[in-house]
Amino acid sequence: MEFSSKLLENAVYEMSQLPGIGKRTALRLVLHLLKQPNERTVNLSSALLNLKDSIKFCKNCHNISDVVLCEICANPKRDRTLVCVVEDIRDVMALENTGQYKGLYHVLDGKISPMEGIGPQDLNIHSLVDKAKQGEIKELIFALSSTMEGDTTNFYIYKQLEGLDIKTSTIARGIAVGDELEYADEITLGRSILNRIPFEGSLKAN
C-alpha cells in the first residue's frame, strides 16, 4: 500500500496493530478521523490515555474497574459462595447481560496455552486457589470457552482444588464447541449457566 504522506502511513500502521483491524480498515478509520472536528480526535485520544493511566483491576476478582473493588464484588446482594471462572472481562459482560447469574466472578486473564507459551503462572489461578482455601466459596462454575485450551485450564484448576469441600460445575454445552462466550446470544448463554452440570460429569462426557 503506497502512501502520499508519512504521517498518514504512521497513523495507519498504528491503527492496524489493533486486533481484527487490517491495513484497509485502518486506512478507512484514519481518513474518517481526519474529516472529524479536532475536538472529536482530542476526545478519543484523551479517553484512551485516561483508560491506560487510570484503569484498575479489582483486587478480588481481577475484573476491570474504576476503583479498587469492582461494582459486582462490592454489591452485598451478590452470592459470595458462588464464583464463576471466566477468561476475561468480555465474558463477565456477556454473562451479566443475561441477567441470570447472581454470584461473583474470577477473571483468569487468559487460558493455558503451551503453544503460545502461556502457563498457569501467567494467569490469575493462584489467587483463585487462595480464595477457595478460605472456605467461603461453595461452588466454582467453569465458564471458559469449549476449546482445548479452555478444557485444559478447567482441568488444571480442578486438580488444584482436590481435597477442598467445593462443588465444581461447568456451563452446559448449549455453547457450540470452539465458540467464545462473548459471541453467544444472551438466551443460550443464560440457559447454559442455569443448566450447568457437575465438572466431573463433563470429564466423563469427554
C-alpha positions in Angstrom: 0.0 0.0 0.0 1.5 3.3 -1.1 1.1 6.4 1.0 1.4 10.0 -0.1 2.1 11.1 3.5 4.5 9.6 6.1 2.1 10.9 8.8 -0.8 9.1 7.2 1.3 5.9 6.9 2.4 6.0 10.5 -1.2 6.6 11.7 -2.5 3.7 9.6 0.3 1.4 10.8 -0.5 2.1 14.5 -4.3 1.6 13.9 -3.6 -1.7 12.1 -1.9 -3.0 15.2 -5.3 -3.4 16.9 -6.8 -6.9 16.8 -9.1 -7.5 13.8 -8.0 -4.3 12.0 -6.3 -4.8 8.7 -4.5 -2.1 6.7 -7.5 -1.2 4.6 -9.8 -0.9 7.6 -7.1 1.1 9.4 -6.9 3.5 6.4 -10.6 4.0 6.4 -10.7 4.7 10.1 -7.8 7.2 9.9 -9.3 9.0 6.9 -12.6 9.2 8.8 -10.8 10.8 11.8 -9.2 13.3 9.6 -12.6 14.5 8.5 -13.8 14.9 12.0 -13.5 18.2 14.1 -10.3 18.4 16.1 -12.4 18.1 19.3 -13.5 14.6 18.3 -10.0 13.3 17.8 -8.8 15.0 21.0 -11.7 13.4 23.0 -10.8 10.0 21.6 -7.1 10.4 22.4 -7.9 11.7 25.9 -10.3 8.8 26.6 -7.7 6.2 25.6 -4.9 7.9 27.6 -7.2 8.1 30.7 -8.1 4.5 30.3 -4.5 3.4 30.1 -3.4 5.6 33.0 -6.3 5.3 35.4 -7.9 1.9 34.9 -7.7 -0.5 37.8 -8.2 -4.3 38.3 -10.5 -5.4 41.1 -8.4 -6.8 44.0 -10.9 -9.6 44.5 -11.8 -10.9 41.0 -9.4 -9.1 38.6 -12.3 -7.5 36.7 -11.6 -4.1 35.1 -12.8 -1.3 37.4 -12.6 2.4 38.1 -12.0 1.6 41.8 -10.1 -1.0 43.9 -13.2 -3.2 44.3 -15.5 -3.5 41.3 -19.2 -2.9 41.5 -20.0 -6.6 41.3 -17.8 -7.6 44.2 -18.9 -4.6 46.2 -22.6 -5.4 45.8 -23.9 -7.0 49.0 -26.8 -8.7 47.1 -24.4 -11.0 45.2 -24.0 -14.6 46.3 -20.4 -14.7 47.6 -20.5 -18.5 47.9 -20.8 -18.8 44.1 -17.9 -17.9 41.8 -17.9 -18.1 38.0 -14.4 -18.5 36.4 -14.0 -16.7 33.1 -11.3 -15.9 30.7 -11.6 -12.1 30.5 -13.7 -9.0 31.0 -15.7 -9.7 27.8 -17.1 -12.9 29.4 -18.2 -11.0 32.5 -20.1 -8.6 30.4 -21.7 -11.3 28.3 -22.9 -13.2 31.5 -24.1 -10.1 33.2 -26.2 -9.2 30.1 -28.1 -12.4 30.6 -29.4 -11.3 34.0 -29.4 -15.0 35.1 -26.2 -15.0 37.2 -26.1 -13.6 40.8 -22.8 -14.8 42.1 -19.3 -13.3 41.8 -16.6 -13.8 39.1 -12.9 -14.6 38.9 -11.2 -13.3 35.7 -8.2 -15.5 34.7 -7.0 -13.1 32.1 -6.4 -15.9 29.5 -6.2 -19.7 29.1 -3.4 -22.1 29.5 -1.8 -22.5 26.0 1.6 -24.2 25.7 1.6 -23.4 22.0 1.6 -19.6 22.9 3.9 -20.0 25.9 1.1 -19.3 28.4 1.3 -21.4 31.6 -0.6 -21.5 34.8 1.8 -19.0 36.4 0.8 -16.4 33.7 -2.8 -16.4 34.7 -4.8 -15.4 37.9 -5.0 -19.0 39.1 -3.0 -18.8 42.3 -5.3 -16.1 43.7 -8.4 -18.2 42.8 -7.0 -21.2 44.7 -6.1 -19.0 47.6 -9.7 -17.7 47.7 -11.1 -21.3 47.5 -9.0 -22.3 50.5 -10.5 -19.5 52.6 -13.7 -21.6 52.8 -16.4 -19.1 51.8 -16.8 -20.4 48.3 -19.2 -23.3 48.0 -19.3 -23.7 44.2 -17.0 -22.8 41.3 -18.5 -22.6 37.8 -16.1 -23.1 34.9 -17.3 -20.8 32.1 -14.3 -20.9 29.8 -14.8 -21.4 26.0 -15.1 -25.0 25.0 -11.8 -25.3 23.3 -8.8 -27.5 24.0 -7.1 -24.6 25.9 -10.3 -23.9 27.9 -10.7 -27.6 28.8 -7.0 -27.8 29.8 -7.4 -24.7 32.1 -10.6 -26.1 33.7 -8.9 -29.4 34.4 -5.7 -27.8 35.8 -7.8 -25.7 38.3 -10.0 -28.7 39.1 -6.8 -30.6 40.1 -5.6 -27.7 42.3 -8.9 -27.8 44.2 -8.6 -31.5 45.2 -9.2 -32.0 48.9 -11.3 -28.9 49.2 -15.0 -29.0 50.0 -16.1 -27.1 46.9 -18.5 -28.1 44.2 -17.2 -27.7 40.7 -19.5 -27.3 37.7 -19.3 -26.2 34.1 -21.8 -24.4 31.9 -24.0 -26.6 29.8 -22.8 -27.2 26.3 -25.5 -25.1 24.7 -22.5 -23.2 23.5 -21.0 -24.9 20.4 -17.6 -26.5 20.8 -14.9 -23.9 20.0 -17.2 -20.9 20.4 -16.3 -17.9 22.6 -18.7 -16.8 25.3 -18.8 -13.2 24.1 -20.4 -14.2 20.8 -23.2 -16.4 22.3 -26.7 -15.0 22.3 -28.0 -14.0 25.7 -30.7 -16.6 25.9 -28.4 -19.5 25.1 -25.7 -18.2 27.5 -28.3 -17.7 30.2 -29.6 -21.2 29.9 -26.1 -22.7 29.8 -25.3 -21.2 33.2 -28.6 -22.1 34.8 -28.4 -25.7 33.4 -24.7 -26.1 34.4 -23.5 -29.7 35.1 -21.0 -31.1 37.6 -17.5 -30.8 36.2 -16.8 -34.5 36.8 -19.7 -35.2 34.5 -18.1 -33.2 31.8 -14.9 -35.2 32.1 -16.7 -38.5 31.6 -18.5 -37.0 28.6 -15.2 -36.2 27.0 
